[in-house]
Amino acid sequence: MFAQRRKNKALIEAVETNNAEEAAKLLDDGAEPDYDCAAPFLTAMEKGYVEIGKLLLDKGLNPNERIRGGRTLLAQAVLEHKTEFVRMLAADERTRLTDGGFYHTGENNRHVEHSKPLDIAESKGYIEISFLIAKNLATKLQIKADIMSAKAESYEKSVKDRLKAQKSVDDTLPPGSKFRM
């Protein structure tokens, strides 16, 4: 337990000093990329260390990790106007682009649930970030549409094959049989 904590703390230190080589070594040695609500990634994002952010994602950081306050990493990157981190997270196939978690607005610190990163970007006027998210969302939706279309074609073929097989069975039954379809 203490050894794990030391590795995780050392990972934070490596991120704070932009030491990607040391961070990679620590991650290979078992440091947790999602330690303390994704603190290593948030530190990299705060300091603008894109290479380390990518390393953390490559080494297993869940891009849908929730940080303190309930926001997703993508929603936090949008709120902080960190375009390169938005680009990195939006391009990751594991990222749920329509889930922003929770965040507080300036209006009486009101708690807004499930604000989508695209909605946040548009409300802040972040045109490039809005474009990045919309483009990646459209790509993911097209891929899903293609998959669903292929599944529908497969189901259609399966139904046709079953009907054809049933017709073959029906043709072998005597006329008027109660088993004919």
C-alpha positions in Angstrom: 0.0 0.0 0.0 2.7 2.5 0.9 4.8 1.4 -2.0 1.9 2.1 -4.3 1.3 5.5 -2.8 5.0 6.3 -3.2 4.8 5.4 -6.9 1.7 7.5 -7.4 3.3 10.5 -5.6 6.4 10.1 -7.7 4.3 10.0 -10.8 2.7 13.4 -9.8 6.3 14.8 -9.3 7.4 13.5 -12.7 4.3 15.1 -14.4 4.9 18.4 -12.5 8.4 18.6 -13.9 7.4 17.5 -17.4 9.6 14.4 -17.1 7.9 12.1 -19.6 10.6 9.4 -19.4 10.3 9.1 -15.6 6.5 9.1 -15.8 6.6 6.3 -18.4 9.0 4.3 -16.2 6.7 4.8 -13.1 3.6 3.8 -15.1 5.4 0.7 -16.4 6.3 -0.1 -12.8 2.7 0.1 -11.6 1.9 3.8 -10.9 -1.8 4.4 -11.5 -2.6 6.9 -14.3 -6.0 7.6 -12.7 -4.6 8.2 -9.2 -6.5 10.7 -7.1 -9.3 11.4 -9.6 -6.9 11.7 -12.5 -4.6 14.1 -10.7 -1.6 13.3 -13.0 -3.7 14.2 -16.1 -5.1 17.3 -14.5 -1.6 18.4 -13.6 -0.4 17.8 -17.1 -3.4 19.7 -18.5 -2.9 22.6 -16.1 0.7 23.0 -17.2 0.1 22.3 -20.8 2.2 19.1 -21.0 0.4 17.4 -23.9 3.0 14.6 -24.3 2.4 13.5 -20.7 -1.3 13.7 -21.1 -1.1 11.4 -24.1 1.2 9.0 -22.2 -1.3 8.7 -19.4 -4.1 7.9 -21.8 -1.9 5.4 -23.6 -1.0 3.7 -20.2 -4.6 3.1 -19.2 -6.1 6.4 -17.9 -9.9 6.1 -18.4 -10.8 9.2 -20.5 -14.2 9.2 -18.9 -12.8 9.5 -15.4 -14.7 11.9 -13.2 -12.8 14.5 -11.3 -13.8 16.1 -8.0 -17.0 17.9 -8.6 -18.2 15.2 -11.0 -17.0 16.6 -14.3 -15.4 14.4 -16.9 -11.9 15.1 -18.1 -13.3 16.3 -21.5 -15.7 18.7 -19.8 -12.8 20.0 -17.6 -10.6 20.5 -20.7 -13.4 22.4 -22.4 -14.0 24.6 -19.4 -10.3 25.4 -19.1 -10.1 26.1 -22.9 -7.3 23.5 -23.3 -7.7 22.9 -27.0 -4.9 20.3 -27.4 -6.3 18.3 -24.5 -9.8 18.4 -26.0 -8.3 17.3 -29.3 -6.6 14.4 -27.5 -9.6 13.3 -25.5 -12.1 13.7 -28.3 -10.0 11.6 -30.6 -9.7 8.8 -28.1 -12.3 6.1 -29.1 -13.1 5.4 -25.5 -14.2 8.9 -24.7 -18.0 9.4 -24.3 -18.3 12.8 -26.1 -21.9 13.4 -24.9 -21.1 13.0 -21.2 -19.8 16.0 -19.4 -20.8 15.1 -15.9 -21.6 18.0 -13.6 -20.2 21.5 -13.4 -21.1 24.7 -11.6 -22.2 27.8 -13.5 -21.4 31.3 -12.5 -25.1 31.9 -11.6 -25.3 31.4 -7.8 -22.8 28.5 -8.3 -25.8 26.5 -9.6 -25.1 22.7 -10.1 -25.9 21.8 -13.7 -26.2 18.1 -14.4 -24.9 16.3 -17.4 -23.8 19.3 -19.4 -22.4 18.0 -22.6 -18.9 19.2 -23.6 -20.2 20.5 -26.9 -22.9 22.5 -25.1 -20.3 23.9 -22.8 -17.9 24.9 -25.6 -20.7 26.5 -27.6 -22.0 28.5 -24.5 -18.4 29.7 -23.9 -17.9 30.7 -27.6 -15.0 28.3 -28.1 -15.5 27.7 -31.8 -12.4 25.6 -32.5 -13.2 23.3 -29.5 -16.9 23.1 -30.6 -15.7 22.0 -34.1 -13.3 19.4 -32.7 -16.0 17.8 -30.5 -18.7 18.0 -33.2 -16.3 16.5 -35.8 -15.3 13.6 -33.6 -18.9 13.0 -32.5 -20.1 12.9 -36.1 -17.3 10.4 -36.9 -18.2 8.2 -34.0 -21.9 8.4 -34.9 -21.2 7.5 -38.5 -19.2 4.4 -37.4 -22.0 3.4 -35.1 -24.5 3.9 -38.0 -22.3 1.8 -40.2 -22.2 -1.0 -37.6 -25.9 -0.9 -37.1 -26.5 -1.0 -40.8 -24.3 -4.0 -41.1 -26.2 -5.7 -38.2 -29.5 -4.9 -39.8 -28.3 -6.4 -43.1 -27.2 -9.5 -41.2 -30.5 -9.8 -39.4 -32.4 -9.3 -42.7 -30.3 -12.1 -44.3 -30.9 -14.4 -41.3 -34.7 -13.8 -41.5 -34.7 -14.5 -45.3 -32.7 -17.7 -44.8 -35.1 -18.8 -42.1 -38.2 -18.1 -44.2 -36.5 -19.9 -47.1 -35.8 -22.9 -44.9 -39.4 -22.8 -43.6 -40.7 -22.7 -47.1 -38.6 -25.8 -48.0 -40.1 -27.6 -45.0 -43.6 -26.5 -46.0 -43.1 -27.8 -49.5 -42.5 -31.3 -48.1 -45.7 -31.3 -46.1 -49.0 -32.5 -47.6 -51.5 -29.8 -48.7 -53.8 -28.7 -45.8 -51.4 -29.9 -43.1 -51.8 -28.1 -39.8 -48.0 -27.7 -39.6 -47.7 -25.6 -42.8 -46.9 -22.0 -42.3 
